[in-house]
């Protein structure tokens, strides 16, 4: 059964960004509570804030960003800083073997495929690797960074939070290589150049 699970002692890259964003949002309250945090996470994680089933969760980070933008929580800077990069979003429905909830459930699969068609209608923009040096001075501390994918059907591979060390742009993320949350030793440019499956990046600015 689909349920809201929130942890502060372990993350993947997606849930790390989501959790930090939720904590940031509730910090504006005079006396934020755990209930406020859980409510904020539910609103961010589930379409219309409703937990119905597996398909009601916002699985693609690109859709998560666009829904947060509609709510007035952030601005996608990628159309301003980058270029149009058309994508077909269908990785989940075409790779059901990777998702336990989809392996044998055709109803869930059909719902996911229907959701992908909606996400597919959003225009996808990214800053290409080669163009990052031209625009990186416009990236601010706290901007959400999402690394666009070269994998067919997939929107992004990884997410983090922009962090300037002096005059060098790095980022904070839940690292699968280091198995913990870190500020990258590599600059953002060095990291994105090293990871071949990253084609570029999205920049999302918190309002």
N, C-alpha and C positions, 0 to 999 in steps of 0.2 A: 504494500500500500504506500502511495506517495505521501511523504510527510516532510515537514521542515526540519532540517538538521543543521545546526550551527555550532561550530567549534572555534575556540580561540587558541587551541594547542596544536593545530595541524591544518594545513591548507594545501590546495593546489593553486596554480596561478590565478585561476578564475575566482575561486572563493576568497583568496587573499584580497584581491582588488575590491570585490563585492563587500567584504566585511569591513575593510578600511573605509570605504565609501559610506556604508551604513552608519558606522561609528561617527564619521565626520558629520553626517546629516543630523544625527540626534544630538550632537554636542551643542547645537544651537539652542537646545532646550535648557531652561534654568536648572532643572533637576532630572536629567535623563535616567531612565530605568531600564532594567533588563527587558521588560515588556515592550518598551519603546524600540529597543534594538531588534527584538524578534519581529515586531510588526514591520519595521523598516526593511529587514531582510526579506520578509515575505512579499512585500510590495515590489522589491527589486527583482526577486528571483522568479516570481510567478506572474504570468500574463494576467493583467487586471488585479493582481494581488490575491487571486483565488487558487487554492490548492484543490484541484479536481482529480487529476491523474498525471501520469508521466508526461503526457504531451502538454500539460498546462505550465510546466516549467520552461523557462527561457533558456534553451540549450545552446544556442549560438550567441557568442559574445557580441557579434555585430547587431543582432536584434536587441540584445540587452542594452546596448549603447543607444540605439535609435529610440527605444521605448523610454529610456531615461531622459533623452533629449526632448521627447514629446511632453514629458512631465515637467520640463523646465529645470532639470537637475544638472544638466551638462550641455555643452555645445561641441558638436563634432567639428573640429578645426580642419579635418582632412580635405574637404572640398576647397578650402582657402589655400592650404599649404601644399596640397598634392594634386594628383591628376585622376581622372576617371579611370577605373580599373574594373570593367564588367566581370562579374562572377556568377556562376550558376551554383546555388546553394542546395546541395542534395546529399551531402556526405553520409548523414545518419541513415537515410532511407535506402541508400545504395550499399551500405556496409552494416546491415542489421546484425551481423555476426559479432560485432564488437560491443553490442549493447544488450545486456541480459533481458531488459524489459521488452526488447523488440524481437528477440530470437525466434519466438514461437507465437507471438501475439500479433495477428494480422490486423486487428482493429487498431491497436496502438501504432502499428507501422503506418496505416493509412492516415491516422491523425497527424503523425510526424511529417509525412509526405505533403499533406495539405498545408501544414504550418510552413514548410520550406518554400512552397509556392508563394506565400505571402511575403516571406523574408526576401525572396528572390526579386521582388518588385522594388525594393530600396536600391538606390544608386550607391555603389561602393566606390569610395575614393581612397587612395593611399599615397604616401610619400615614398617614392622609389629609393632604393639604397643609395644610388648615385647622386640623388638630389638632397639627401639629408644634410650635407655640409652647408648647402645654400640657405636652409631654413631653420637649422637647429637653434639658432639664437632666439627664435620666436617661440620655442618650447619653454614652458615655465615649470618651476618646482611644483609638484603635485599634479601635473597633467597626467592623465591615464594614457599609457602607451599600449597599443595592441599590434602585434606583429602579423602582418598579412601573410597568408599561406600560398605556396605554390602547388599544394595538393588539390587535385580536382575535387570540386564540391564542397571544399572547406573554406570558411571565412578567414579565421586567424588561428595561429598555432599557440600563442603565448601572450601573456599580459603582464604589465608592471606599472610602476609609478615613476615618473621622471624625477631625477635628483641631480642637482648640479654640485660637483666637487670643485670649488674654485671656478675656473673657466672651462672645465671639462664636463660634458653631459654624460651622466651614468643613469642607472635606474634601480629601483628597489623592487624585488620580486620574490615569489616563492620558487626557489631554484630546485629543479629536479636533479640537477647535477650535484649540488651541494646538500640537498635534502634538508634545507632550512630557508628561512627568509633572510635575504642578504641585500646589501647595496653592492651592485656589481663592481668587481675589480676592473673589468674591461669598460671602456667607454661604450656608449650606445652604438656608435659607428662600428667599433671593432667587433662587438657582439653580433650585430645584424649581418656584418660581412662574413663572419665565421659560420653562421648557421645557414646552410644552403636552402633549407625549406622556407626561409623567410624571404618574401619578395620585396617587402617594404613595411611601412607601419602606418597605423591610424593614430591620431592625437585627439584626445577628448578632454575638454577643459571643464572642470567643475565650476558651477555657478555659485 
